[in-house]
């Protein structure tokens, strides 16, 4: 089997709630997503998706993803897409860094591998655990009362885990956390995600002000060292996210006791191949994981679902269903939330069938 062509499509994904805001006054109204199509010489076709959270969140941006794909694609034509190790090494040789630009290609090749094997991708990632898994809901930064109302509204949809976007002024964030905590019910989980928005002294003030609240603290500061300072000074359980971009950080974090859970974003690791490695290392170290990505629609949600569904439940902190946040559906067969839970498809590969009328014409195409 050989890669015969690689195409990329640009799709805009407007948000159901109109906008999404997080620390530092950053916000997005429409996501710029790229869907990659890998066609083989024997008829199998795979898809992957990469969708950065705007250009000011991580060192990634939508046009950069497409530029990276254009750089990589000519080097991959003729390769066997089911040999993920050699394929990833070829991408690394052709383009140093820029893991996010490689992600959608890698995921599309996993889709091909699953189809060729006649197995859902989750079975190839380690095997399916249970019937489904729980999701979290990200709560866009807003006034405390509005955020509490959003928690209550999404709780009615079945969610039991809520990630509050904080990282603003100390007094405002304390009020946000307390207002959200008041509408929770027994068994619910609350996460205060600062998205690197606090300085260490601000993080310490917030945490001390909500010492009596059962809340996880996520990525309070910009650097690993700052986060570790906060972690060692507080009692709350601790989650690392933005600084987790390789297995070296996971090894260091475990040795430093720097976190109780980490977020594994598929595109930040360069696709499912290395996200699986990170997930497996976390499982071996006993560190809980959230499986997610920077953003996306149906194809990204399918990839998240397969990696999450192949994660041991006791170490799967949570996962996300990005396709429920946006108004545009790009594929049939994508997993859909039910009572705050999600399940990976039982069909071979990712189990999705892209909608040609939504994707339109490719913005990039390379053929052998």
C-alpha positions in Angstrom: 0.0 0.0 0.0 1.3 3.5 -0.9 0.2 7.1 -0.4 -1.1 8.2 -3.8 -2.2 11.8 -2.8 -2.5 14.2 0.1 -5.1 17.0 0.1 -6.0 19.6 2.7 -9.3 21.5 3.1 -10.0 24.6 5.1 -13.3 24.7 7.0 -14.6 27.5 9.3 -16.3 26.3 12.5 -18.5 28.9 14.1 -19.2 28.5 17.8 -22.7 27.5 19.1 -22.4 30.0 22.0 -21.0 32.8 19.7 -17.6 33.1 21.3 -15.1 31.4 23.5 -12.9 33.5 25.9 -10.0 32.6 28.2 -7.2 34.3 30.1 -5.6 37.6 28.9 -8.7 38.8 27.1 -8.2 36.3 24.3 -11.3 35.0 22.5 -12.3 33.2 19.3 -15.7 33.3 17.4 -14.9 31.1 14.4 -12.3 28.4 14.3 -10.1 27.9 11.3 -9.8 24.1 10.9 -7.8 22.1 8.4 -8.9 18.6 7.4 -6.3 16.4 5.7 -7.2 13.6 3.2 -4.7 10.8 2.6 -5.6 8.6 -0.4 -3.9 5.3 -1.1 -3.2 3.3 -4.3 -5.5 0.5 -3.1 -8.6 2.6 -2.3 -8.4 3.3 1.4 -8.9 7.0 2.3 -8.1 8.4 5.7 -8.8 11.8 7.3 -7.3 13.8 10.1 -7.9 17.3 11.5 -5.8 20.1 13.0 -7.4 23.2 14.5 -5.3 25.6 16.6 -7.0 27.7 19.2 -6.3 30.9 17.3 -2.7 32.2 16.8 -2.2 33.6 20.4 -2.6 30.4 22.5 0.2 28.0 21.6 3.0 28.4 19.0 0.7 27.2 16.3 -1.8 28.8 13.9 -4.1 27.7 11.1 -2.2 29.0 8.1 1.0 27.6 9.6 -0.6 24.1 9.8 -1.4 24.3 6.1 2.1 25.7 5.2 3.6 22.8 7.1 1.4 20.2 5.4 2.5 21.7 2.0 6.1 21.3 3.1 5.6 17.7 4.3 3.3 16.2 1.7 5.8 15.8 -1.2 8.1 13.8 1.1 5.4 11.3 2.0 4.0 10.3 -1.4 4.8 6.7 -2.1 5.2 5.7 1.6 3.2 3.0 3.2 0.7 4.9 5.5 0.3 1.9 7.8 3.9 2.1 8.8 3.5 4.9 11.3 7.1 4.8 12.7 8.9 5.3 9.4 6.3 7.8 8.3 6.8 10.0 11.4 10.5 9.8 11.0 10.2 11.0 7.5 8.1 13.9 8.6 10.7 14.8 11.3 13.5 14.7 8.7 11.5 16.8 6.3 10.4 19.5 8.8 12.0 20.1 12.2 9.5 20.8 14.9 6.0 22.1 14.1 4.4 19.0 15.5 0.9 20.4 15.0 1.5 20.6 11.2 2.2 16.8 11.2 -0.7 15.8 13.4 -3.5 15.6 10.8 -1.4 13.6 8.5 -0.5 11.1 11.2 -4.2 10.8 12.3 -5.3 10.3 8.7 -2.8 7.4 8.4 -4.2 5.8 11.6 -7.6 6.0 9.9 -6.2 4.2 6.9 -4.5 1.6 9.2 -7.8 0.9 11.0 -9.6 0.5 7.7 -7.0 -1.9 6.3 -7.0 -3.9 9.5 -10.8 -3.9 9.7 -10.6 -2.5 13.2 -11.7 0.7 15.0 -8.6 2.8 15.8 -9.2 2.5 19.5 -8.6 -1.3 19.2 -5.2 -0.6 17.6 -4.4 2.0 20.3 -4.6 -0.5 23.0 -8.2 -1.8 23.1 -11.6 -0.4 24.0 -12.4 -0.1 27.7 -16.1 -0.1 28.6 -19.0 1.2 26.7 -18.3 5.0 26.9 -16.4 7.6 29.0 -17.1 10.9 30.7 -16.6 14.3 29.2 -15.8 17.7 30.6 -17.3 21.0 29.5 -15.2 24.1 29.1 -16.9 27.2 30.5 -15.9 30.4 28.6 -14.6 33.2 30.8 -17.4 35.6 31.8 -18.9 37.2 34.9 -19.2 34.9 37.9 -23.0 34.6 37.7 -22.9 33.9 34.0 -20.3 31.2 34.4 -22.3 29.6 37.2 -25.4 29.6 34.9 -23.4 28.0 32.1 -22.3 25.2 34.5 -25.9 24.6 35.5 -27.1 24.6 31.9 -24.4 22.1 30.8 -25.0 20.0 33.8 -28.6 19.6 32.6 -27.1 18.1 29.4 -25.3 15.4 31.4 -21.9 16.9 32.0 -20.4 16.3 35.5 -17.0 17.8 35.0 -16.5 21.5 34.3 -13.4 23.4 33.3 -13.7 27.1 34.3 -11.7 29.6 32.3 -10.0 31.8 34.9 -6.7 33.5 34.7 -8.0 37.0 35.2 -8.0 39.4 38.2 -7.7 37.6 41.5 -10.9 38.9 43.0 -12.9 38.0 39.8 -11.4 34.5 39.7 -12.2 33.8 43.3 -15.8 34.9 42.7 -15.9 32.7 39.5 -14.8 29.6 41.3 -17.1 30.1 44.3 -20.1 30.9 42.1 -19.6 27.8 40.0 -19.0 25.6 43.1 -22.3 26.7 44.5 -24.3 25.1 41.7 -22.4 21.8 41.7 -23.9 18.6 43.0 -22.2 15.7 44.8 -19.9 13.8 42.4 -19.3 16.8 40.1 -15.8 17.9 39.3 -14.6 21.5 39.1 -11.4 22.6 37.4 -10.1 26.2 37.5 -8.0 26.5 34.3 -5.9 29.7 34.2 -4.4 28.9 30.8 -1.0 30.4 32.0 -2.8 33.6 32.9 -1.6 34.1 36.5 1.7 35.2 37.9 2.8 33.0 40.8 1.7 35.5 43.5 -1.7 35.8 41.9 -2.1 32.0 41.7 -1.2 31.7 45.3 -3.7 34.3 46.3 -6.5 32.7 44.4 -5.7 29.2 45.7 -5.6 30.4 49.3 -8.8 32.3 48.9 -10.6 29.1 47.8 -8.8 26.7 50.1 -12.1 25.4 51.3 -13.4 24.7 47.7 -13.0 21.2 46.1 -11.4 22.4 42.9 -8.5 21.3 40.6 -6.0 24.0 39.6 -4.9 23.8 36.0 -1.8 25.4 34.4 -1.8 28.5 36.6 1.4 30.1 35.2 3.3 30.2 31.9 6.3 28.1 32.8 6.9 24.7 34.3 9.0 26.2 37.1 6.3 28.7 38.1 3.7 26.0 38.1 5.8 23.8 40.3 6.2 26.7 42.7 2.5 27.0 43.0 2.0 23.2 43.2 4.3 22.9 46.2 2.6 25.7 48.1 -1.1 24.6 47.8 -3.3 21.7 48.8 -5.5 21.5 45.6 -5.0 18.7 43.1 -3.0 20.0 40.1 -3.2 19.7 36.4 -0.5 20.6 33.8 -1.5 21.4 30.2 0.3 24.0 28.1 3.8 23.0 29.2 3.2 19.4 28.4 4.5 19.0 24.9 6.7 15.8 25.1 7.5 12.8 27.2 10.5 14.5 28.7 8.1 16.9 30.6 6.0 13.9 31.8 9.1 12.2 33.2 10.3 15.4 34.8 6.9 16.2 36.2 6.5 12.7 37.7 9.9 13.0 39.4 9.1 16.4 40.7 5.6 15.4 41.8 4.5 18.4 39.7 1.0 17.2 38.8 -1.8 14.8 39.5 -3.2 14.9 36.0 -2.0 16.1 32.6 -3.8 17.2 29.4 -2.6 15.3 26.3 -3.5 17.4 23.2 -3.2 15.2 20.1 -1.9 17.9 17.7 0.6 19.3 20.3 2.3 15.9 20.2 2.2 15.6 16.4 -0.7 13.1 16.1 -2.0 9.8 17.6 1.4 8.0 17.3 3.1 10.2 19.9 0.0 11.1 21.8 -0.4 7.3 22.4 3.2 7.2 23.7 2.5 10.1 26.1 -0.8 8.4 27.2 0.9 5.1 27.8 3.7 6.7 29.8 1.2 8.4 32.0 -0.6 5.2 32.5 2.7 3.5 33.5 3.5 6.3 35.9 0.0 6.4 37.4 -0.7 9.9 36.2 -4.3 10.7 35.2 -4.8 12.0 31.7 -7.3 14.2 29.9 -7.5 13.4 26.2 -8.2 16.3 24.0 -6.8 18.7 21.3 -6.4 22.4 20.8 -9.9 22.4 19.0 -11.7 20.9 16.0 -14.9 19.4 14.8 -16.1 15.9 13.9 -12.8 14.4 12.7 -10.8 15.8 15.7 -13.5 14.6 18.1 -13.4 11.1 16.5 -9.6 10.9 17.1 -10.0 12.1 20.7 -12.7 9.5 21.2 -10.5 6.6 20.0 -7.5 7.6 22.2 -9.7 8.2 25.2 -11.7 5.0 24.8 -8.4 3.0 24.8 -7.3 4.6 28.0 -7.8 2.6 31.3 -10.9 4.3 33.0 -9.2 4.7 36.3 -6.5 6.9 34.7 -8.8 8.7 32.2 -9.5 12.0 34.0 -11.8 13.2 31.3 -12.0 14.0 27.6 -13.8 16.5 25.3 -16.3 16.5 22.5 -15.4 19.6 20.5 -18.0 18.9 17.8 -20.7 19.8 20.2 -19.3 23.3 20.6 -19.5 24.2 16.9 -22.4 24.8 14.4 -20.9 23.0 11.4 -20.7 19.2 10.9 -17.9 18.1 8.7 -18.4 14.3 8.8 -21.0 11.6 9.2 -20.5 8.9 11.8 -18.6 11.1 14.3 -19.2 10.4 18.0 -22.0 12.4 19.6 -22.4 13.2 23.3 -25.1 11.4 25.2 -25.7 12.4 28.8 -22.2 13.9 29.2 -20.5 10.8 27.8 -18.9 9.7 24.5 -18.0 6.5 22.7 -15.6 5.8 19.9 -17.1 4.4 16.7 -17.3 0.7 16.2 -16.6 1.0 12.5 -13.1 0.4 11.1 -10.7 3.3 11.2 -11.9 6.6 12.8 -15.4 5.6 11.6 -16.2 9.0 10.0 -17.3 9.9 6.4 -16.5 13.5 5.5 -19.1 15.7 3.9 -17.8 16.8 0.5 -20.3 19.6 0.3 -19.0 21.1 3.6 -15.3 20.6 2.8 -15.5 22.0 -0.7 -12.4 22.1 -3.0 -9.0 21.4 -1.5 -6.7 24.3 -0.8 -3.7 22.0 -1.2 -3.3 18.8 -3.2 -0.2 16.7 -3.8 -0.3 13.5 -6.0 2.4 11.1 -7.0 
